[in-house]
Amino acid sequence: MGKYTKKERLDFDRKIAKMSIMFGGVEDMAAVPQLLFVVDAKANSTAVREARRLKIPVVGIVNTDTDPELVEYPIPANDRAKSSIEWILNRLEKAVVAGREMAVASQKPGVVNT
C-alpha cells in the first residue's frame, strides 16, 4: 500500500468499510435463509441469482420491465412507488404475524386447530 497516496488509501478504506456493512451480515449467518424477498428483482439481480444457485425460493415485486421468471413467486406491482411497496410489505407483515400466531397456537398442548 506504500505506492498509493494518502487519499487513495482513504478511499480504499471507505470502500472496504462500506462493503463490510453491505455484505458482512452474510458471513455471520448461522443458517441459509428459507426465503428471499426482494422489492425490485431487476435491480437486485445478483441477490436473486445467488439465491437461485443456493436453491432458496425468491419472492419479488416485479414491474412491467422485469422478467417474472427471475423469481419463483412474483408479485406484479409498481416496484418504484413507495405507496405500493408499503402496502405490499404491510400485507406481508400481517400474514407473517398471523402465521406465527397459528404456529404457536398449534404447539400448545390441548389446543385443537380447526
C-alpha positions as CSV (number, residue, x, y, z in Angstrom):
1,M,0.0,0.0,0.0
2,G,3.0,2.3,0.1
3,K,2.7,3.1,-3.5
4,Y,-0.7,4.7,-3.1
5,T,-1.3,8.2,-1.9
6,K,-3.0,9.0,1.4
7,K,-6.2,10.0,-0.4
8,E,-6.2,6.7,-2.4
9,R,-5.7,4.7,0.8
10,L,-8.5,6.6,2.5
11,D,-10.8,5.8,-0.5
12,F,-9.9,2.1,-0.3
13,D,-10.7,2.1,3.5
14,R,-14.0,3.8,2.9
15,K,-14.9,1.2,0.2
16,I,-13.9,-1.7,2.4
17,A,-16.0,-0.3,5.3
18,K,-19.0,0.2,3.0
19,M,-18.7,-3.3,1.6
20,S,-18.3,-4.8,5.1
21,I,-21.6,-3.2,6.1
22,M,-23.3,-4.3,2.9
23,F,-22.0,-7.9,2.8
24,G,-20.8,-8.6,6.4
25,G,-24.1,-10.0,7.6
26,V,-24.0,-12.8,5.1
27,E,-20.8,-14.3,6.5
28,D,-22.2,-14.2,10.1
29,M,-25.4,-16.1,9.3
30,A,-25.8,-19.3,11.2
31,A,-28.0,-20.9,8.5
32,V,-29.1,-20.3,5.0
33,P,-32.4,-18.3,4.8
34,Q,-35.5,-20.2,3.9
35,L,-36.8,-17.4,1.7
36,L,-35.5,-14.2,0.0
37,F,-37.8,-11.2,-0.6
38,V,-36.7,-8.5,-3.0
39,V,-38.5,-5.3,-3.8
40,D,-37.0,-4.9,-7.3
41,A,-36.0,-8.2,-8.8
42,K,-34.2,-6.5,-11.7
43,A,-32.1,-4.1,-9.5
44,N,-31.3,-7.0,-7.1
45,S,-30.4,-9.5,-9.8
46,T,-27.2,-10.5,-8.1
47,A,-29.1,-11.5,-4.9
48,V,-31.7,-13.3,-7.0
49,R,-29.1,-15.2,-8.9
50,E,-27.3,-16.2,-5.7
51,A,-30.5,-17.4,-4.1
52,R,-31.4,-19.5,-7.1
53,R,-28.0,-21.1,-7.1
54,L,-28.4,-21.9,-3.4
55,K,-32.0,-23.2,-4.1
56,I,-33.6,-20.5,-1.9
57,P,-37.1,-19.6,-3.0
58,V,-37.4,-15.9,-4.1
59,V,-40.5,-13.7,-3.7
60,G,-40.2,-10.4,-5.5
61,I,-42.1,-7.4,-6.7
62,V,-41.8,-7.3,-10.5
63,N,-42.7,-4.3,-12.6
64,T,-43.5,-4.4,-16.3
65,D,-39.8,-4.0,-17.1
66,T,-38.8,-7.2,-15.2
67,D,-38.9,-10.8,-16.3
68,P,-41.3,-12.5,-13.8
69,E,-39.5,-15.8,-14.4
70,L,-36.5,-14.4,-12.4
71,V,-38.3,-15.2,-9.2
72,E,-40.4,-18.2,-8.1
73,Y,-43.2,-16.1,-6.6
74,P,-43.6,-12.8,-8.5
75,I,-45.8,-10.1,-7.1
76,P,-46.9,-7.9,-10.0
77,A,-46.8,-4.3,-8.8
78,N,-45.0,-1.0,-9.2
79,D,-41.6,-1.5,-7.6
80,R,-40.7,2.2,-7.8
81,A,-43.7,3.7,-5.9
82,K,-43.3,4.0,-2.2
83,S,-47.0,3.6,-1.5
84,S,-47.1,0.3,-3.5
85,I,-44.1,-1.1,-1.7
86,E,-45.5,-0.1,1.7
87,W,-48.9,-1.6,1.0
88,I,-47.4,-5.0,0.0
89,L,-45.0,-5.0,2.9
90,N,-47.8,-4.3,5.4
91,R,-49.8,-7.2,4.0
92,L,-46.8,-9.5,4.2
93,E,-46.2,-8.4,7.8
94,K,-49.7,-9.2,8.8
95,A,-49.5,-12.6,7.1
96,V,-46.3,-13.4,8.9
97,V,-47.7,-12.4,12.3
98,A,-50.8,-14.4,11.7
99,G,-48.8,-17.4,10.6
100,R,-46.5,-17.2,13.7
101,E,-49.6,-17.0,15.9
102,M,-51.0,-20.1,14.3
103,A,-47.8,-21.9,14.7
104,V,-47.5,-21.0,18.4
105,A,-51.2,-22.0,19.0
106,S,-50.7,-25.4,17.3
107,Q,-47.7,-26.2,19.6
108,K,-49.6,-25.6,22.8
109,P,-50.8,-28.8,24.4
110,G,-54.6,-29.3,24.5
111,V,-55.3,-26.8,21.7
112,V,-57.0,-28.1,18.7
113,N,-56.6,-26.3,15.4
114,T,-59.6,-26.3,13.0
